[in-house]
Amino acid sequence: MPTDDDLLEELCRSIELNKPEPRPRQKRSEIVRALRRTSFASPTPHPLTQSGPKLKALRESSGWTAEEIADRTGVALDVLTAFEEAVPDAAEDVTVDDLERLVSACCGSLSDIASPEACREAKRKEKRLKEARAYGSMFDPWG
């Protein structure tokens, strides 16, 4: 029995249309850079930026590779490695919840790598970004 995708593909072929490609989801860091250009976000560094190298040290001391931790937590490997290397804006792609999962997978606690103030500020940034995304989606037919 043909699947829905097979039927859609057959229909598109019959009327000479190409199957629409899904729109890729943007990383939060890309959205933040765009928001900075429109002054919706401040140019200050993310409060958890300096937690990346601390996470890397914790991960290495626990004996896990970046690939293993990324696989265990669901955080993309490229995001994890950029965050661990303190790449500018990489912290924008890691939520406080992601960071809690990452630290827990390395047998640590959030307080091992980030201050409570940094976590609170990061959560405030996440909330502002979510609000800015909702505001921006009113104008973006694809959002």
Secondary structure in CASP SS format (residue, H / E / C, confidence):
PFRMAT SS
TARGET T0000
AUTHOR 0000-0000-0000
METHOD secondary structure of the structure
MODEL  1
M C 1.00
P C 1.00
T C 1.00
D H 1.00
D H 1.00
D H 1.00
L H 1.00
L H 1.00
E H 1.00
E H 1.00
L H 1.00
C H 1.00
R H 1.00
S H 1.00
I C 1.00
E C 1.00
L C 1.00
N C 1.00
K C 1.00
P C 1.00
E C 1.00
P C 1.00
R C 1.00
P C 1.00
R C 1.00
Q C 1.00
K C 1.00
R H 1.00
S H 1.00
E H 1.00
I H 1.00
V H 1.00
R H 1.00
A H 1.00
L H 1.00
R H 1.00
R H 1.00
T C 1.00
S C 1.00
F C 1.00
A C 1.00
S C 1.00
P C 1.00
T C 1.00
P C 1.00
H C 1.00
P C 1.00
L C 1.00
T C 1.00
Q C 1.00
S H 1.00
G H 1.00
P H 1.00
K H 1.00
L H 1.00
K H 1.00
A H 1.00
L H 1.00
R H 1.00
E H 1.00
S H 1.00
S H 1.00
G C 1.00
W C 1.00
T C 1.00
A H 1.00
E H 1.00
E H 1.00
I H 1.00
A H 1.00
D H 1.00
R H 1.00
T H 1.00
G C 1.00
V C 1.00
A C 1.00
L H 1.00
D H 1.00
V H 1.00
L H 1.00
T H 1.00
A H 1.00
F H 1.00
E H 1.00
E C 1.00
A C 1.00
V C 1.00
P C 1.00
D C 1.00
A H 1.00
A H 1.00
E H 1.00
D H 1.00
V C 1.00
T C 1.00
V H 1.00
D H 1.00
D H 1.00
L H 1.00
E H 1.00
R H 1.00
L H 1.00
V H 1.00
S H 1.00
A H 1.00
C C 1.00
C C 1.00
G C 1.00
S C 1.00
L H 1.00
S H 1.00
D H 1.00
I C 1.00
A C 1.00
S C 1.00
P H 1.00
E H 1.00
A H 1.00
C H 1.00
R H 1.00
E H 1.00
A H 1.00
K H 1.00
R H 1.00
K H 1.00
E H 1.00
K H 1.00
R H 1.00
L H 1.00
K H 1.00
E H 1.00
A H 1.00
R H 1.00
A H 1.00
Y H 1.00
G H 1.00
S H 1.00
M C 1.00
F C 1.00
D C 1.00
P C 1.00
W C 1.00
G C 1.00
END
